């Protein structure tokens, strides 16, 4: 028997919350005590009203409403900080993460003595474009951070209490839950699971948001861009020295009578552009340091349901 908390960030999925709550309860009730925590990330629809309604008739369901849209991973952090179970399952609210797979994740963790079991989506039910961009995203991310990232795994998984406690101690504002779990270590594994098609709403991750997420991850977990800037500076310096040496040799041979306007302008633009690029990368890191040095919370809870004060059911 286990004490289980299921955390699900909610954004634009009011139509499937009741089904999600009931399916999770039916799948996990026999395992022990359970609580389901819905975290409304300032969803533009009526998700909060649905959460309040569902929690009023189902004592195992609780709700948190954030004061504004802080992002999916900040919403997950809010949920896991309020979770009380010895095991915590994080899953999306759109029913693509199949609730009936939760007992398998917990069984894998307990039988293999693991602290983390990531759900591995072998056959993703997403569009070809989303699968391609996701693979490209994680491929570039793996190269920049030096840490392997599997596009088939995301937030869905089972996490032990000591893993959740370790993640909750991490103070950075740019949160990426699965990467934080991987960073803290402990015994980790994966389990192939079913992945369902999305029936309600659509993904809120536009290309712009994916790019912003990727930038935040790289700045938080990797120094490789700074090393690349240093290598680029070395390369440009080498090329510049070569050009100076070649020009001096040409002058000694009498081949240069008048300084060439084209070569001067090309050199100015080349060096100027490289300098601005390098300063931009360094500036991104300075901005990241500044945001973390401010020490601002990465979420605020504006409302909770009354069932937040109840025990696990």
C-alpha positions, 0 to 999 in steps of 0.5 A: 500500500502506498500514499500517492499524490497525482499532480496535473498542471491545467491549461485549456482542458476544462472538458476532460478534468472530470474524466481524468479525475475519475480514471485516475481514482479507478486506476489507483484506488486499490494501491492505497491512499490517493490525492489528485492535485489540479494546478490551474495555471491561469487557464483562459477557459473555465478550468478553475470553476470545473476544478472547484466543482469536481473537488466539492464532490470528490474528496480526493481531488484538490485544486490550486489556482495560480495568480497568473500564467507562470508556465507549465513547469512552475505549475508542476512545481506548485503542485509537487510542493503541495503534494503529501504522498510518499510517491508523486506522479506528474501527468498532463491534463489532456489525457494523452498521458494514460491514467491506467499506466500509473500502477505499472510505473509504481510497480516498476519503481517498487520492484526494481528499487528505483526512485524515478520511473519516466514514462517512455512514449514509444508510439507518440500520438502527436502530429508529424510536425510536433514529433519532428520539432520535438526530436530536433529540440531535444537533439540540439538540447542534448548537444548544448547541455552535454546531457542525453535527453530522450524525446520520448520522455517528458513530465509523466512519471513516478517520483519518490518522496526524496526525489520530490524533496530534492527538486523542491530545494532547487531555487532557480526561477527557470523550471524544467521539471524532468531535467531537474529530476535528472540533475538530482540523480538517484536511481532512475529508469524508464517504462514504455507506456501507451500514449493517447491522442489529444481529444480536448484543446490544443498544445500551448507550446508554440514555436516561440514558447519552445524557443524560449523554453530551450533558451532558458534550459540551455542558460540554466544547465550549460556553459557550452555557449560561453565556450563556443563564444570563446572558440569563436573569438579565438577563430576570428582572432586567428583569421584576423592575424592571418589577414594582417600577415597576408596584407603585410606580405603583399605590401612588401611585394609592392602589390598594395598601392591603395588600401581597398575599401571593400576589404576594410568594410568587410573586415569591419562588418565581420569583426563587428558582427562577431563582437555583437553576437558574443556580447549578446550570448554573454548578456543572456547569461548575465540576465539569467544570473540577475533574474535568479539573484532577485530571488523572486518566487516562481509562482503565487497561489491565489486560491485553493479548494477547501479539499486542500485541507483534507488528508489523502483518501 
